Every structure is written in C-alpha cells, then in structure tokens.
Amino acid sequence: MASFSGLTMASRLTGLLRDVTFSTAFGAGPASDAFVLAFRIPNALRRLFADGALSAAFVPALVKAGCHSPQRFASFIARMSGTLAVVVAVVCVAGMLFATPLATVFAPGAASQPGQLALIAHLLRLTFPFLFCISLAALAGAVLMSQGRFSRWALAPALLNLSMAAGAGWLAPRLSIPITAMAWAVLIGGILQAAWLWAEVAKLGLLRRPRWGGGDARVRAVARTLLPTVASASVAQVNLLFASAMASLLATGSQTWLFQADRFLELPLALFGASMGIVLLPTLARETARDAERAARMLAVALRWVTLSSLPATVGLVLLAEPLMLTFFQYGRYTAYDAHMAAAALASMSLGLPALAAIKVMLPAYYARGDLVTPVRVSCVALACTIACSLLFMAGALLAVGRPLAMAQWPGALAMQPGLHAWLALAGAIANGCNALLLWRGLRRVDAIGQAPDTRTHVLRIVAACTLMGLWLLPLRDRMDFEGALLGQRVMMLLTLAASGAAIFLAAWYCLGGRLADLASTDG
C-alpha cells in the first residue's frame, strides 16, 4: 500500500508540473477556460468507461477468471478489449460529430463570448479520441491489478502529465492557436498510457488479438455488472458537468480557477484516498467471499488511516491555499489576482477532502459485496444536494449585492460578480459530505465496517491536534509576504509553514495519546 501511494504521489507531482506549465503559458482567461471544459467532457466519460466504474466491474471478474487457465484468462481479456474498443469508438465518433451541441449544453455562458463556442467545439474534436485510448488503458490496468501489479497503473498518469507539460511549454508557441497544443498533448498522452500498460500485459503472456465478445457469457456478465456501476459514476459526472455549466456563467477564468484547485486537491487525495481504494478493491473482493468479518476490519483500519491523514491535510490546505497558489502558479501570464481566486476555490473545495477520501475507500466495499445499487442512489442524493446548494448560494450572493433574482437575468449578473466560483466549490464539498455519510450509514447497517469502541476518542484526538496546528499556522502565515517575494523565498516560506505545521500536528497527536499501532486495531 505504501509503495503504491508513493508511486501515485510521484505521478500527481508530474500533474503539478503540468499545471504550473499550463498556468504560466496561458494564465486564466477565455482560452484556458475553453480547454478546461473541452478536456472535462471526455474526461467525465473516461470516468464512466475507465477508472472506478470499469475497475469495479472488471477487477472482481478478472480475479475470478484468473483462477482458471492462463489461456482462458487471455481469451477473456481479448474479448473484453475488443468489445470495449467498439463501444467506446462509437461514443468518440458521436462526441466529435456533436461537439458544437455539447459545447452549447455544457458551456451556456460561452454563447455570449464571440468565438468561444467554436473554440470549445474545435478542442472537443481533438480531445475526444483520448477517451478511446484511456479506456483501453484502464482495462489493461484492471488486468494488472487483478494480478497484484499496481506500479505501472500508478505511474501511467505521469505520461499524460508530461505530455501536457510539453504541449504547454514547447508546442504551444509554435502553433497559430496556442491552446490547441494542449488538446494534441492530451491525445498523445492517452496513446502513451495505453501502450505503456498493454506492454506489461504482454509481458505476462496475456495479450491476444482483440475480438468482439458480445455473445460471450462472461462478457455479458461483466456488462450487467458494469451498467449499474456506470449509472453510479454517471451521476457523479453529471454533478461535475453541472458545476462546469454553472462556472461558464461566472466571471472569465472561473473554469480555470476551479480546475486548478481541483487538481491541487488531487495530491493529498491520491496519497491516502484513491490509492488506498484501488489497492483495497481486489483485496476486499477476495476477503469478502472468504471472511466477511476480516474484510470489515480491513475497511475500518483503512478509514482510520484516512481520518488521520485527511483532516490535517484539510486544515493545511484551507490555511495555506493562497501561499500554495502564489508559490506554484503566479508566474508568466498567471496574475496574483488569478492566484487569489484559485486559492478561494481551493479553500472551499478542501473542506470536502475527508469525505472524498472516505468515499474512495468505502466504494470498493460496496463493489466487493456486489452491491452496485446503493452507490447509485447515494450519488443521486449527492447530485440533488449539489444543485440545490449551488442555486441557493448563487441566489444568496446576488441578493447580498442587490443583483436581480429573476432566473433570466442571472447569467449577466453572475458574470459581473467575482468570487462566486468559491461558493460553487463549497456546494460540491457539502455534497461530498452528504455522499460519504450515506455510504457510511449503509455499510454500518450491514456490519461491513468493523466496530471500534474508541473511534470517538480517535477522531477527537485528531481534531484537537488539527486545532493546535491551525493556531500555529494562522499567525505565522499572516506575517509572511508571499505576493512580494521571489520564487526562492516563496519556496522557503512555504516549506517552513508546511514542515512546522506537520511537526505541531504530529507532536500534539502523540502527546494526546495517538499511536500508529493503535490505528491497525479495531478492538480499542
């Protein structure tokens, strides 16, 4: 688990390099907003055909198939890859043909900006083939995970990140429309990821020529499993695309600020949420069938670790949002104003980090038990929560500054009011909290989480340590001038804040009775 988290973290650091290069080259404006949206739409579909949905359906099936002969396993993989390729190819072609209507639906605010819809549609046509590459890459990753091989899957996103960094830093200045370099870089990165992962499958002797498997009973069984999982993931992606549509109505740059905040949030989430969930899925798939009580204890331990790591990370991100954005992004075309706006989004979004990390850990428990319906229902509730909170916050913000509340007048009024993107991020954080709470209650009802009598003490201890850390960081941060400092000074100040904050938290947690050995026990 630790090695996988380290590799995932290394991959996310290349994502940070990508974002720094992108921000320096393009800043936060109409062009960057257009790319963010054009990348988000196929990326949302990627999460349906790849990532969690595909892994949840394929990994248990592949684990089971791997128990038979290697020849049958390889044949199953060939039929799965052939079927997936055909389905996703159809989706990609449809997306490219209907790029303009998609841009209109998911970026309603772009209609008021000359040429913006056409630019988004053009970028969509270039980025949609990425979906084909990354879906096949995800299948290869699922095969590797079923065999207990996680390292290549953890490092694969680095290829996309490095490709995008090269696109922003090297290719963009050489094109007549510089932002199209990012779309080409996304496609190249997808191809590299697919090649990287399938090469490892070939080394295992499991690579065969892809074949259509629509009539294969095993493929149909996976499809039946995949459909409710896709339904659950689709709700989450509709949630994300709704936020994008709302952001298109806000001030120019809002898409970019939210995207950068979200990407920054991926660093801690990848370290102790997503990576733990990926490793847990095949393990829980085996243990749930063998020993349900042991699987429940494993999940309880995972949630304890998530709590210990995510709560202090949340406090740190909220308090250090501006220093982080100024240190990493405020260069080239990216202004101090952009950094402040992105920091506001990061601070709001970070409040949902513990819930997001817990969701990543709890979903595999549902998938391992074969319960694919409950996550769908919970996601629907979370979507309704996001929509309700977003509309409520937008209406409240407009009312507070005396803007018109008639829905028809919202687009123009929202665009004139800076900072509303942070309220949109807060709505997402609240929805994540609702999602996590409902998932937790569902697992407790079926005794899928091990009992721990000292859970309240464990949480209170962490909260107290976080409070002391915050009381230390807040005055220290306010004495530092990040905006007027040079790069080297910014880095040193940020390291001082991060290191001292971490030291205060760990010392306080230890003095309050926290011990690493206790985290692995559910017996109190």
N, C-alpha and C positions, 0 to 999 in steps of 0.2 A: 504494500500500500504506500509506504513512504517513498520508495523509488518511483512509483507511478506518479505520485503527486509532484515529486521533484521534476520529472520529465515534462509533466503538464505545465508546471510553473515556468520552466525554461521556454516552452512553446509560447506561453502567454507573454513572456518578456519580449519575444520577437514581435508579438502583436503590438506591444507598447512602442517598439521601434517603428513599426508600420504607421501607427497613429501619429507619432511625432513627425515623421517624414511627410505624411499627408497634410498635417496641420501647417507645417512650415511652408509647404508648396502652395496650398490652396486657401488657407485661412478658414473662415466660416462665412460663407456667402451663398449666392444662388447656385453656383457651380457645385460646391461641396454638398449643399442640400440635395441637389439633383442626383448626385452619385449615391449618397447615403440611402435615398429612397429606392433608387434603381437596384441597389445591392440588397436592400432589405426584403424586397418582394420575392426574388428567387431564393434568398436565404431563409425566408419563412417557410417556403415549400420544401427546402432542404431539410428542415426540422421535422417535416412530415415523412418524407421518404428516407431520411437518414437519421443520424443522431439517436435520440432517445426512443422514438417510435419504432424505427427499424430494429434497433438493438433489443428493445423489449420483446419484440415478436420473434426475432431471428435467433438471439443467443440461446434461449432455452431449447428451441428446436434444434439448433446446431449442436448443443451439448448432448442432446438425446441421440441425434444422428451420428455423432462421433463415437458413440458406444458400439456401432456396428463396424463393418469392414471399411477400410480406407477407400476402396473402390466405390462403395455405395455412398459414402460421405462426399467424395469428389463429384459423383454424378448428381447428387442433390444440389451441391453448390453450383454446378454448371446450369442446371435448370432454373435455380433461383436467380442467378445473374442474368440469364437470357430473358426471363420473364420481366425482371425489374428493368432491364435496359429498354425493352419495348414500351412498357408503361410510362417510364419517365421521359423517353424520347417524344412520345405523343404530347405529354404535358409541356415539354420545352418548345416544341413547334407551335403549340397553341399560344403559349406565352409570347413568343416572338411575333406571331401574326396579330395578336390583340394587344400589343404593347401600348398603343395610344389609349384605348379604353381603360386599361389597367391603370395607367398614369392618371387619367381623369378621375377614376374612382378613389384611388388611394392618395392622391395629392390634390384635393379640390382647391386648395389655396393657390396652387400654381397657375390656375387659369387666369388670374389677374396679373401675372408677370409675363411680359412678352417673351416668347421663345422658350419658356421654362418647360411647358408640357412636351414640346417637341424634343428638347434635350433629354428629358427623363425617358421618353419612349425610345430614343436612339440608344441610350445607355442600357435600357432593359433588353433590347435585342442583342446587345453584346454580352450581357451577363447571364442571360437565361441558360445558355449551354453549360454554364458552371454547375447547374443543378444536376445534369446528366452525369458529369464527372464525379461530383461529390457523393451522389447516391451510390454509385458503384464502389467508390472508395469506402463508404460506410459499410457496405456488405462485406468487403474484404476485411474491414476492421472487426466486424462481428465474428467472422470466421476465426480471426486471430485470437479474439477474446475467448471464444469457446475452447481454444486450445491452451489457454492460460498465458498467451503472449500479448502484453499490453504496451510494450515500449514503443513500437512503431506507430501504433494508433495515437499514443500520447504526443509524439513528435510530429505527426503528419501536419497539423495546422501551421507549424512553423514554415513549411514550404509555401503555403498561401501567403502568410505574413511577409516573408522575404520577397516574394514576387511582387506584392503590392507596394512594399517599400521601394523596390527597384523601379516600379512603374511611376511612383510619385517623384523620386529623386533623379532618375535617369531618362525615362521615356517621355514624361510629360513635357519637358521643354522642347522636345523635338517634333511635337505634333501641333497641327493648326488649331485643334480643340484640345487643350492640355488634359482636361478632365477625362477624356476617353481613354487615356493611358491607364487609368485605374480599372476600367472595365476590361481591357485587354489583359491586364495583370491578374485580375480575378480568374479569367478563363484559363490562363497559363498555370496559375496556382492550382486550380482544380485538376488539371491534367497531371501535374506533378504528383499530387496527393494520390490519385488513383494508381499511377504507375508505381509509386513507392510502396503502397500496401499490397497490391497484387503480386509484386515481385517476391514479397515474403511468403504469400500464399503458395506461389510456385515453388519456393524452396522447400515447403512442407510436402510437396508432391501432390497437391490438391487442386491444381489448376487444370481445367479441361475447357474445351471449346464451348462457349455459351449456347444453350439450347432453349427453345420455348418450352415452358413447363406448365402451361395452362391446364393440361389434362392430368398432371401428376398429382396423386392424392396428397403427397407430402407438401407440395407447393400450395395446394388449396387449403390445407390445414393451417399453414403459416398465414395465408391471406385472410382466413377467418379470424385468426388472432390479431393480424395487423390492422384490420378495419376499425375495431373499437379503439385501438391504441392511436391510430391516425386521427380518429374523431377527437380523442382527448387532446392530442397535440395541436389539432387544428383550432380548437378553442383558444389555446394559448397564443397561437399565431394570429388569429383574428384580433385578439387582445392587443398584440404588438402593432398590427397594421392599423387598428383603430387609433392607437396613440400616434402613429405616423400621420394619419389623415388629420387628426386634431392639430399636430405640430405644424402641418403645412398651412394652417390658418393663422399661425402665430408670427412673431417678428422673424425677419430673414435671419438665418443662422440657427434657428431653434432645432432643426433636424440634426445639424452637425453637433451642436452642444449636447443634445441628448445621446447621440451616438457615441461621442467620446466619453461621456460619463458612464454609459453602459459598458463600453469596452474596458474602462478602468476598473469597474466593478468585477469584471471577469477574472482579474488577477487573484484576489483572495477567494472568489467563488471556485475557481479552478483548483486551487490548492487544497481546500478542505470540504468542498461540496460535490462538484461534478466528478472529480477523480474518485472520490470515495464511493459515489453512486455507481460509477462504471465498474469498479472492482467488485462491489457488493452483488451486482446483478447475477453473474454466473454462480457465485458462491451461494447466494440465497436460493437460486434455482435448484441447486443440489441439496442444500441443507433443509429446505422446507419440506421436501419429499421424504428425507431421511429422519430428521429430528426437528419438529416444529419448535420445541422449546429452546433448542440451541440456536435456531435461526432468530427467535425473538430476542435472545440475549445478545446476539451479534448486532442486531439493529439498535438495541438500547445503548450498547457501547459506542456505536457509530454516532448516535445522536448526542451522547455526552461529549465526544470529541468535537463535534460540530458546534455545540454550545460554547465550549471553551475557546475555540478559535474565532468564531464569527462575531460574538458580542464585543470583544475588544477591537476587532477589525472595524466594526461598525462605528464605534466611538472615535477611533483613529481617523477613519475616512471623513466623518462629519466635521471633525475639528480641523483636519489638515487638508480639506478639499481645495481651498484656494492656494496654499503653498504647493500642493501637488500639481495643480493645473498651471500655475505660473512657472514652476520649475521645469516641467516637461514640455509644455506646449507654446509658451508665449515667445515665439521667435518667427522671423520671416513675415509672412502675411497674417499671422495669428496675433491679434492685439491683446492688450491687457483686459480690455472690455470683454473680449471673447472668453478669456480665461476666467473672469469673474462669473460670466453667465454659465459656463460649463461647470464651474465649482458649485453654483447654486443647484444645478441638476444633480451633481454627484452627491451632495449632502442630503438632498431629499431621497434620492434613489437608494442610498446606503442604508436607510432605515429599514428597508426590506431585505437586507442581506442575510440576517439569521434565518428568516423564513425561506428565502430562496435556497440556502444551503440545506436546510432541513427537508425541503421538497425533493431536492436531488437525491437525498438519502432514503426518503420514505417511498418514493415511487417504485424503486426496484422491489420493495417488499410486496406491493400490490401485484406487480407483474409476476413475481416468483410464485405467488399464490394463485395465479390465473385469474385474478380479479381485475378486469380491464374496464369495467363499467363505472365503478366508484370514482376513479380519477376523471372520467368524462364529466360526471355530474358535478364534481367539485370544481373542475375548470369552468363549467358554465356559470356557477355561482360567482367565481372569481371574475369572469368577464363582465357579468352584470354589475359587480362591485366597481370595477374599473370605469365602466361607462357612467354609472351614477355619480361616483366621486369626481370624475373629470368634468362632467357637466355642472355639477354643483360648485366645484372650485372656480370654473371659468365664469359662471354667472355671479358668484360671490365677488370675484375680483373686479368684474366690470361694474357691479353695483357699488363697490367701495370707492371707485374713482369717478362715479357718476356717468358711466357709459350706458348706452341703450341696452335694454334687456330683451328686445324683440329678436327672436332667433334669426330672422332675415338680416338683421343689422350686425350680427355677431362677427362675421368674417373681417369686415373693415375695422371694427372696434378692437378685436383681439390683436390684429396685426400692429396696432398703434400702442399696445401696452406691453413693454418689455418685462421679462421675468416670469411670464405665465408658464413657460416650459417647466419651471421647477415645481409648480403645482401639479402639472401633468405627471411628472416623475413621482410625486408624493402619492397620487392616486394609484399608480402602479404598485408602490410599496405597500399601501394599505390592502390592495387586492392580494398581493403575495402573502401577507399575514393571514388573511381570511382563508386562502388556499391551504396554507400549512396547518392551520388549526383544524380544519375539517378533515384533512388527511390523517392527522394525528389521532383525532377522535375515532375515525373509522378503524384504525389499526388497534387502538385500545379496546374497542368493542369486541374484537375477535381475538384478543390476547396475543397479538402479533408483535408487541413490544414488551420486552422483559420488565418485570416490576423492580423498582429500586426505591427502598424506603427513604433514602437520603437525597432524593432528587431535588427537593426544595432547597435544602442546605447547599447543594452543589450549585444551583442557579444563583442563590443569594450571595454566595461567596464570590462568584464571578462578577455579579453586578456591583458589589462593594469595591472590588479591585478595579473595575472599569471606572467607577466614580472617582476614586483616588487618582487614577491615571488622567482623567479629564480635568480634575482640579489642578494638576501639574501642567498639563499641556496648554490650557487656555491662556493663562497669563504669559507663559513663555513664548507662545506663538505671537501674541499681540506685541511683544517687544521686538520682533524681527521684521525688517523691511524687505520682503521678497520682491516687490514690484520694482524697487530701485536698485536691486542687487545684480551683480554679474552672475553668469552661469555657475562658476566655481563656488561662489558664495552661497548661491541658492542651494546647491547640492549639499554643502556642508551644513547649512542651517536645517535642511530637511532631514539629513541623516541624524543630526543632534536631536531633533524632535522625535523622530521615529525610534531611535535607539533608547533614549531616555524614557519615552512613554512605555515601550515594551518592558524595560527594566523595572519601572514603577509597578506596572501591572503584575508581572511575574513575582516580584518581591511581596507585594500585597497579597496576592493569591496564596502564596506559600505560607506567609505569616498567619493567614486566616484559616489554615489547615488544609489547603489544597495539595494533593499528591497525585502524581501521574499514575501510580499503581492503582489508586482508587478508581480511576476512570474505566479500567477494564473489568470492574466488578459491578454486578447488579444486585449484590447481596447486602449492600450497605456496609 
